[in-house]
Amino acid sequence: MWYFAWILGLGLAVAFGILNGLWHEFRLFDEGDAGLSAPDPDDAEVGH
């Protein structure tokens, strides 16, 4: 039955990581990121 605790812990760790990443993205947006996290249009491949 240890595997239930292991899989629950793994799921919670993954969920925490995802929520932490989302929180970080929204926090950058709130601080006036000025588009620094947006992709650079000059780096886009042309002709596809």
CHARMM internal coordinates of N, CA and C (Angstrom, degrees):
IC EDIT
DIST 1 N 1 CA 1.4526
DIST 1 CA 1 C 1.5324
ANGL 1 N 1 CA 1 C 111.94
DIST 1 C 2 N 1.3114
ANGL 1 CA 1 C 2 N 118.06
DIHE 1 N 1 CA 1 C 2 N -6.27
DIST 2 N 2 CA 1.4531
ANGL 1 C 2 N 2 CA 121.08
DIHE 1 CA 1 C 2 N 2 CA 178.88
DIST 2 CA 2 C 1.5214
ANGL 2 N 2 CA 2 C 111.49
DIHE 1 C 2 N 2 CA 2 C -62.07
DIST 2 C 3 N 1.3225
ANGL 2 CA 2 C 3 N 117.02
DIHE 2 N 2 CA 2 C 3 N -26.33
DIST 3 N 3 CA 1.4637
ANGL 2 C 3 N 3 CA 120.32
DIHE 2 CA 2 C 3 N 3 CA -176.28
DIST 3 CA 3 C 1.5226
ANGL 3 N 3 CA 3 C 111.49
DIHE 2 C 3 N 3 CA 3 C -68.94
DIST 3 C 4 N 1.3427
ANGL 3 CA 3 C 4 N 118.17
DIHE 3 N 3 CA 3 C 4 N -26.13
DIST 4 N 4 CA 1.4648
ANGL 3 C 4 N 4 CA 119.67
DIHE 3 CA 3 C 4 N 4 CA 175.27
DIST 4 CA 4 C 1.5289
ANGL 4 N 4 CA 4 C 110.23
DIHE 3 C 4 N 4 CA 4 C -65.13
DIST 4 C 5 N 1.3080
ANGL 4 CA 4 C 5 N 116.44
DIHE 4 N 4 CA 4 C 5 N -44.46
DIST 5 N 5 CA 1.4619
ANGL 4 C 5 N 5 CA 119.92
DIHE 4 CA 4 C 5 N 5 CA 177.98
DIST 5 CA 5 C 1.5235
ANGL 5 N 5 CA 5 C 110.51
DIHE 4 C 5 N 5 CA 5 C -65.16
DIST 5 C 6 N 1.3362
ANGL 5 CA 5 C 6 N 116.79
DIHE 5 N 5 CA 5 C 6 N -37.67
DIST 6 N 6 CA 1.4615
ANGL 5 C 6 N 6 CA 120.96
DIHE 5 CA 5 C 6 N 6 CA -179.66
DIST 6 CA 6 C 1.5246
ANGL 6 N 6 CA 6 C 110.91
DIHE 5 C 6 N 6 CA 6 C -65.57
DIST 6 C 7 N 1.3154
ANGL 6 CA 6 C 7 N 117.75
DIHE 6 N 6 CA 6 C 7 N -46.87
DIST 7 N 7 CA 1.4591
ANGL 6 C 7 N 7 CA 120.95
DIHE 6 CA 6 C 7 N 7 CA -178.26
DIST 7 CA 7 C 1.5281
ANGL 7 N 7 CA 7 C 110.56
DIHE 6 C 7 N 7 CA 7 C -69.46
DIST 7 C 8 N 1.3405
ANGL 7 CA 7 C 8 N 117.90
DIHE 7 N 7 CA 7 C 8 N -34.89
DIST 8 N 8 CA 1.4561
ANGL 7 C 8 N 8 CA 120.88
DIHE 7 CA 7 C 8 N 8 CA 175.90
DIST 8 CA 8 C 1.5305
ANGL 8 N 8 CA 8 C 110.26
DIHE 7 C 8 N 8 CA 8 C -64.64
DIST 8 C 9 N 1.3134
ANGL 8 CA 8 C 9 N 116.92
DIHE 8 N 8 CA 8 C 9 N -44.33
DIST 9 N 9 CA 1.4611
ANGL 8 C 9 N 9 CA 120.90
DIHE 8 CA 8 C 9 N 9 CA 178.02
DIST 9 CA 9 C 1.5185
ANGL 9 N 9 CA 9 C 112.13
DIHE 8 C 9 N 9 CA 9 C -63.48
DIST 9 C 10 N 1.3203
ANGL 9 CA 9 C 10 N 116.42
DIHE 9 N 9 CA 9 C 10 N -40.51
DIST 10 N 10 CA 1.4627
ANGL 9 C 10 N 10 CA 120.48
DIHE 9 CA 9 C 10 N 10 CA 178.43
DIST 10 CA 10 C 1.5307
ANGL 10 N 10 CA 10 C 110.60
DIHE 9 C 10 N 10 CA 10 C -64.79
DIST 10 C 11 N 1.3172
ANGL 10 CA 10 C 11 N 116.51
DIHE 10 N 10 CA 10 C 11 N -43.52
DIST 11 N 11 CA 1.4641
ANGL 10 C 11 N 11 CA 120.18
DIHE 10 CA 10 C 11 N 11 CA 177.95
DIST 11 CA 11 C 1.5190
ANGL 11 N 11 CA 11 C 112.47
DIHE 10 C 11 N 11 CA 11 C -62.66
DIST 11 C 12 N 1.3250
ANGL 11 CA 11 C 12 N 116.51
DIHE 11 N 11 CA 11 C 12 N -41.64
DIST 12 N 12 CA 1.4615
ANGL 11 C 12 N 12 CA 119.74
DIHE 11 CA 11 C 12 N 12 CA 178.30
DIST 12 CA 12 C 1.5253
ANGL 12 N 12 CA 12 C 111.52
DIHE 11 C 12 N 12 CA 12 C -66.50
DIST 12 C 13 N 1.3246
ANGL 12 CA 12 C 13 N 117.29
DIHE 12 N 12 CA 12 C 13 N -37.03
DIST 13 N 13 CA 1.4598
ANGL 12 C 13 N 13 CA 120.44
DIHE 12 CA 12 C 13 N 13 CA 177.98
DIST 13 CA 13 C 1.5274
ANGL 13 N 13 CA 13 C 111.05
DIHE 12 C 13 N 13 CA 13 C -65.42
DIST 13 C 14 N 1.3200
ANGL 13 CA 13 C 14 N 117.02
DIHE 13 N 13 CA 13 C 14 N -41.71
DIST 14 N 14 CA 1.4652
ANGL 13 C 14 N 14 CA 120.97
DIHE 13 CA 13 C 14 N 14 CA 178.04
DIST 14 CA 14 C 1.5275
ANGL 14 N 14 CA 14 C 110.06
DIHE 13 C 14 N 14 CA 14 C -65.23
DIST 14 C 15 N 1.3216
ANGL 14 CA 14 C 15 N 116.95
DIHE 14 N 14 CA 14 C 15 N -44.26
DIST 15 N 15 CA 1.4639
ANGL 14 C 15 N 15 CA 120.52
DIHE 14 CA 14 C 15 N 15 CA 179.00
DIST 15 CA 15 C 1.5268
ANGL 15 N 15 CA 15 C 110.72
DIHE 14 C 15 N 15 CA 15 C -62.12
DIST 15 C 16 N 1.3201
ANGL 15 CA 15 C 16 N 117.08
DIHE 15 N 15 CA 15 C 16 N -40.91
DIST 16 N 16 CA 1.4583
ANGL 15 C 16 N 16 CA 120.63
DIHE 15 CA 15 C 16 N 16 CA 178.04
DIST 16 CA 16 C 1.5219
ANGL 16 N 16 CA 16 C 110.76
DIHE 15 C 16 N 16 CA 16 C -63.38
DIST 16 C 17 N 1.3209
ANGL 16 CA 16 C 17 N 117.50
DIHE 16 N 16 CA 16 C 17 N -41.69
DIST 17 N 17 CA 1.4618
ANGL 16 C 17 N 17 CA 120.85
DIHE 16 CA 16 C 17 N 17 CA 178.48
DIST 17 CA 17 C 1.5149
ANGL 17 N 17 CA 17 C 112.44
DIHE 16 C 17 N 17 CA 17 C -62.97
DIST 17 C 18 N 1.3224
ANGL 17 CA 17 C 18 N 116.91
DIHE 17 N 17 CA 17 C 18 N -41.89
DIST 18 N 18 CA 1.4643
ANGL 17 C 18 N 18 CA 120.80
DIHE 17 CA 17 C 18 N 18 CA 179.00
DIST 18 CA 18 C 1.5261
ANGL 18 N 18 CA 18 C 110.26
DIHE 17 C 18 N 18 CA 18 C -65.51
DIST 18 C 19 N 1.3318
ANGL 18 CA 18 C 19 N 116.70
DIHE 18 N 18 CA 18 C 19 N -46.63
DIST 19 N 19 CA 1.4650
ANGL 18 C 19 N 19 CA 119.82
DIHE 18 CA 18 C 19 N 19 CA 179.48
DIST 19 CA 19 C 1.5254
ANGL 19 N 19 CA 19 C 111.49
DIHE 18 C 19 N 19 CA 19 C -63.87
DIST 19 C 20 N 1.3146
ANGL 19 CA 19 C 20 N 117.57
DIHE 19 N 19 CA 19 C 20 N -36.07
DIST 20 N 20 CA 1.4561
ANGL 19 C 20 N 20 CA 121.15
DIHE 19 CA 19 C 20 N 20 CA 177.99
DIST 20 CA 20 C 1.5247
ANGL 20 N 20 CA 20 C 110.35
DIHE 19 C 20 N 20 CA 20 C -64.87
DIST 20 C 21 N 1.3248
ANGL 20 CA 20 C 21 N 117.36
DIHE 20 N 20 CA 20 C 21 N -41.93
DIST 21 N 21 CA 1.4588
ANGL 20 C 21 N 21 CA 120.77
DIHE 20 CA 20 C 21 N 21 CA 177.41
DIST 21 CA 21 C 1.5174
ANGL 21 N 21 CA 21 C 112.32
DIHE 20 C 21 N 21 CA 21 C -64.06
DIST 21 C 22 N 1.3359
ANGL 21 CA 21 C 22 N 116.83
DIHE 21 N 21 CA 21 C 22 N -42.62
DIST 22 N 22 CA 1.4616
ANGL 21 C 22 N 22 CA 120.38
DIHE 21 CA 21 C 22 N 22 CA 177.65
DIST 22 CA 22 C 1.5247
ANGL 22 N 22 CA 22 C 111.33
DIHE 21 C 22 N 22 CA 22 C -64.08
DIST 22 C 23 N 1.3225
ANGL 22 CA 22 C 23 N 116.32
DIHE 22 N 22 CA 22 C 23 N -42.13
DIST 23 N 23 CA 1.4641
ANGL 22 C 23 N 23 CA 120.81
DIHE 22 CA 22 C 23 N 23 CA 178.64
DIST 23 CA 23 C 1.5244
ANGL 23 N 23 CA 23 C 110.26
DIHE 22 C 23 N 23 CA 23 C -61.05
DIST 23 C 24 N 1.3314
ANGL 23 CA 23 C 24 N 116.31
DIHE 23 N 23 CA 23 C 24 N -41.78
DIST 24 N 24 CA 1.4624
ANGL 23 C 24 N 24 CA 120.63
DIHE 23 CA 23 C 24 N 24 CA -179.90
DIST 24 CA 24 C 1.5237
ANGL 24 N 24 CA 24 C 110.68
DIHE 23 C 24 N 24 CA 24 C -63.42
DIST 24 C 25 N 1.3260
ANGL 24 CA 24 C 25 N 117.79
DIHE 24 N 24 CA 24 C 25 N -43.51
DIST 25 N 25 CA 1.4615
ANGL 24 C 25 N 25 CA 121.24
DIHE 24 CA 24 C 25 N 25 CA 179.44
DIST 25 CA 25 C 1.5268
ANGL 25 N 25 CA 25 C 111.13
DIHE 24 C 25 N 25 CA 25 C -62.70
DIST 25 C 26 N 1.3317
ANGL 25 CA 25 C 26 N 117.74
DIHE 25 N 25 CA 25 C 26 N -44.52
DIST 26 N 26 CA 1.4571
ANGL 25 C 26 N 26 CA 119.88
DIHE 25 CA 25 C 26 N 26 CA 179.78
DIST 26 CA 26 C 1.5228
ANGL 26 N 26 CA 26 C 111.48
DIHE 25 C 26 N 26 CA 26 C -68.32
DIST 26 C 27 N 1.3255
ANGL 26 CA 26 C 27 N 117.17
DIHE 26 N 26 CA 26 C 27 N -32.85
DIST 27 N 27 CA 1.4586
ANGL 26 C 27 N 27 CA 120.24
DIHE 26 CA 26 C 27 N 27 CA 178.45
DIST 27 CA 27 C 1.5232
ANGL 27 N 27 CA 27 C 110.39
DIHE 26 C 27 N 27 CA 27 C -68.28
DIST 27 C 28 N 1.3265
ANGL 27 CA 27 C 28 N 118.68
DIHE 27 N 27 CA 27 C 28 N -39.24
DIST 28 N 28 CA 1.4593
ANGL 27 C 28 N 28 CA 121.21
DIHE 27 CA 27 C 28 N 28 CA 175.67
DIST 28 CA 28 C 1.5215
ANGL 28 N 28 CA 28 C 110.40
DIHE 27 C 28 N 28 CA 28 C -61.25
DIST 28 C 29 N 1.3255
ANGL 28 CA 28 C 29 N 116.75
DIHE 28 N 28 CA 28 C 29 N -41.49
DIST 29 N 29 CA 1.4627
ANGL 28 C 29 N 29 CA 121.29
DIHE 28 CA 28 C 29 N 29 CA 179.87
DIST 29 CA 29 C 1.5241
ANGL 29 N 29 CA 29 C 110.46
DIHE 28 C 29 N 29 CA 29 C -64.33
DIST 29 C 30 N 1.3222
ANGL 29 CA 29 C 30 N 117.77
DIHE 29 N 29 CA 29 C 30 N -39.38
DIST 30 N 30 CA 1.4609
ANGL 29 C 30 N 30 CA 121.84
DIHE 29 CA 29 C 30 N 30 CA -178.68
DIST 30 CA 30 C 1.5226
ANGL 30 N 30 CA 30 C 112.20
DIHE 29 C 30 N 30 CA 30 C -69.40
DIST 30 C 31 N 1.3307
ANGL 30 CA 30 C 31 N 118.08
DIHE 30 N 30 CA 30 C 31 N -28.99
DIST 31 N 31 CA 1.4579
ANGL 30 C 31 N 31 CA 121.43
DIHE 30 CA 30 C 31 N 31 CA -176.99
DIST 31 CA 31 C 1.5212
ANGL 31 N 31 CA 31 C 112.66
DIHE 30 C 31 N 31 CA 31 C -83.50
DIST 31 C 32 N 1.3262
ANGL 31 CA 31 C 32 N 118.54
DIHE 31 N 31 CA 31 C 32 N 5.70
DIST 32 N 32 CA 1.4537
ANGL 31 C 32 N 32 CA 120.16
DIHE 31 CA 31 C 32 N 32 CA -179.76
DIST 32 CA 32 C 1.5132
ANGL 32 N 32 CA 32 C 111.24
DIHE 31 C 32 N 32 CA 32 C 77.62
DIST 32 C 33 N 1.3073
ANGL 32 CA 32 C 33 N 115.90
DIHE 32 N 32 CA 32 C 33 N 57.73
DIST 33 N 33 CA 1.4598
ANGL 32 C 33 N 33 CA 122.32
DIHE 32 CA 32 C 33 N 33 CA -177.38
DIST 33 CA 33 C 1.5249
ANGL 33 N 33 CA 33 C 111.92
DIHE 32 C 33 N 33 CA 33 C -60.75
DIST 33 C 34 N 1.3173
ANGL 33 CA 33 C 34 N 117.81
DIHE 33 N 33 CA 33 C 34 N -23.50
DIST 34 N 34 CA 1.4665
ANGL 33 C 34 N 34 CA 123.88
DIHE 33 CA 33 C 34 N 34 CA -178.57
DIST 34 CA 34 C 1.5191
ANGL 34 N 34 CA 34 C 111.45
DIHE 33 C 34 N 34 CA 34 C 60.41
DIST 34 C 35 N 1.3167
ANGL 34 CA 34 C 35 N 117.21
DIHE 34 N 34 CA 34 C 35 N 30.37
DIST 35 N 35 CA 1.4568
ANGL 34 C 35 N 35 CA 120.73
DIHE 34 CA 34 C 35 N 35 CA 175.36
DIST 35 CA 35 C 1.5096
ANGL 35 N 35 CA 35 C 114.92
DIHE 34 C 35 N 35 CA 35 C 79.06
DIST 35 C 36 N 1.3188
ANGL 35 CA 35 C 36 N 118.27
DIHE 35 N 35 CA 35 C 36 N 14.58
DIST 36 N 36 CA 1.4599
ANGL 35 C 36 N 36 CA 119.91
DIHE 35 CA 35 C 36 N 36 CA -177.54
DIST 36 CA 36 C 1.5196
ANGL 36 N 36 CA 36 C 112.36
DIHE 35 C 36 N 36 CA 36 C -68.43
DIST 36 C 37 N 1.3291
ANGL 36 CA 36 C 37 N 117.67
DIHE 36 N 36 CA 36 C 37 N -23.92
DIST 37 N 37 CA 1.4555
ANGL 36 C 37 N 37 CA 119.20
DIHE 36 CA 36 C 37 N 37 CA 179.60
DIST 37 CA 37 C 1.5250
ANGL 37 N 37 CA 37 C 111.89
DIHE 36 C 37 N 37 CA 37 C -90.95
DIST 37 C 38 N 1.3276
ANGL 37 CA 37 C 38 N 117.62
DIHE 37 N 37 CA 37 C 38 N -1.07
DIST 38 N 38 CA 1.4675
ANGL 37 C 38 N 38 CA 121.24
DIHE 37 CA 37 C 38 N 38 CA 178.64
DIST 38 CA 38 C 1.5266
ANGL 38 N 38 CA 38 C 109.44
DIHE 37 C 38 N 38 CA 38 C -80.13
DIST 38 C 39 N 1.3240
ANGL 38 CA 38 C 39 N 118.17
DIHE 38 N 38 CA 38 C 39 N 148.28
DIST 39 N 39 CA 1.4614
ANGL 38 C 39 N 39 CA 120.12
DIHE 38 CA 38 C 39 N 39 CA 178.75
DIST 39 CA 39 C 1.5260
ANGL 39 N 39 CA 39 C 111.13
DIHE 38 C 39 N 39 CA 39 C -65.48
DIST 39 C 40 N 1.2993
ANGL 39 CA 39 C 40 N 115.62
DIHE 39 N 39 CA 39 C 40 N 146.96
DIST 40 N 40 CA 1.4551
ANGL 39 C 40 N 40 CA 122.01
DIHE 39 CA 39 C 40 N 40 CA 179.40
DIST 40 CA 40 C 1.5231
ANGL 40 N 40 CA 40 C 109.42
DIHE 39 C 40 N 40 CA 40 C -78.80
DIST 40 C 41 N 1.3335
ANGL 40 CA 40 C 41 N 119.16
DIHE 40 N 40 CA 40 C 41 N 120.96
DIST 41 N 41 CA 1.4733
ANGL 40 C 41 N 41 CA 119.73
DIHE 40 CA 40 C 41 N 41 CA -178.27
DIST 41 CA 41 C 1.5206
ANGL 41 N 41 CA 41 C 112.72
DIHE 40 C 41 N 41 CA 41 C -65.41
DIST 41 C 42 N 1.3329
ANGL 41 CA 41 C 42 N 118.38
DIHE 41 N 41 CA 41 C 42 N -21.50
DIST 42 N 42 CA 1.4638
ANGL 41 C 42 N 42 CA 120.75
DIHE 41 CA 41 C 42 N 42 CA 178.79
DIST 42 CA 42 C 1.5217
ANGL 42 N 42 CA 42 C 111.72
DIHE 41 C 42 N 42 CA 42 C -71.01
DIST 42 C 43 N 1.3351
ANGL 42 CA 42 C 43 N 117.43
DIHE 42 N 42 CA 42 C 43 N -22.87
DIST 43 N 43 CA 1.4640
ANGL 42 C 43 N 43 CA 121.07
DIHE 42 CA 42 C 43 N 43 CA -179.23
DIST 43 CA 43 C 1.5191
ANGL 43 N 43 CA 43 C 112.70
DIHE 42 C 43 N 43 CA 43 C -84.71
DIST 43 C 44 N 1.3255
ANGL 43 CA 43 C 44 N 118.00
DIHE 43 N 43 CA 43 C 44 N -6.81
DIST 44 N 44 CA 1.4670
ANGL 43 C 44 N 44 CA 121.29
DIHE 43 CA 43 C 44 N 44 CA -177.89
DIST 44 CA 44 C 1.5243
ANGL 44 N 44 CA 44 C 109.97
DIHE 43 C 44 N 44 CA 44 C -69.61
DIST 44 C 45 N 1.3310
ANGL 44 CA 44 C 45 N 115.43
DIHE 44 N 44 CA 44 C 45 N 142.20
DIST 45 N 45 CA 1.4585
ANGL 44 C 45 N 45 CA 120.04
DIHE 44 CA 44 C 45 N 45 CA 178.05
DIST 45 CA 45 C 1.5237
ANGL 45 N 45 CA 45 C 109.25
DIHE 44 C 45 N 45 CA 45 C -74.14
DIST 45 C 46 N 1.3206
ANGL 45 CA 45 C 46 N 115.78
DIHE 45 N 45 CA 45 C 46 N 138.45
DIST 46 N 46 CA 1.4604
ANGL 45 C 46 N 46 CA 121.38
DIHE 45 CA 45 C 46 N 46 CA -178.15
DIST 46 CA 46 C 1.5189
ANGL 46 N 46 CA 46 C 108.57
DIHE 45 C 46 N 46 CA 46 C -107.10
DIST 46 C 47 N 1.3337
ANGL 46 CA 46 C 47 N 116.49
DIHE 46 N 46 CA 46 C 47 N 142.36
DIST 47 N 47 CA 1.4526
ANGL 46 C 47 N 47 CA 120.57
DIHE 46 CA 46 C 47 N 47 CA 175.74
DIST 47 CA 47 C 1.5090
ANGL 47 N 47 CA 47 C 114.44
DIHE 46 C 47 N 47 CA 47 C 99.44
DIST 47 C 48 N 1.3292
ANGL 47 CA 47 C 48 N 118.05
DIHE 47 N 47 CA 47 C 48 N 10.89
DIST 48 N 48 CA 1.4747
ANGL 47 C 48 N 48 CA 119.77
DIHE 47 CA 47 C 48 N 48 CA 179.32
DIST 48 CA 48 C 1.4845
ANGL 48 N 48 CA 48 C 109.97
DIHE 47 C 48 N 48 CA 48 C -108.28
END
COOR INIT
IC SEED 1 N 1 CA 1 C
IC BUILD
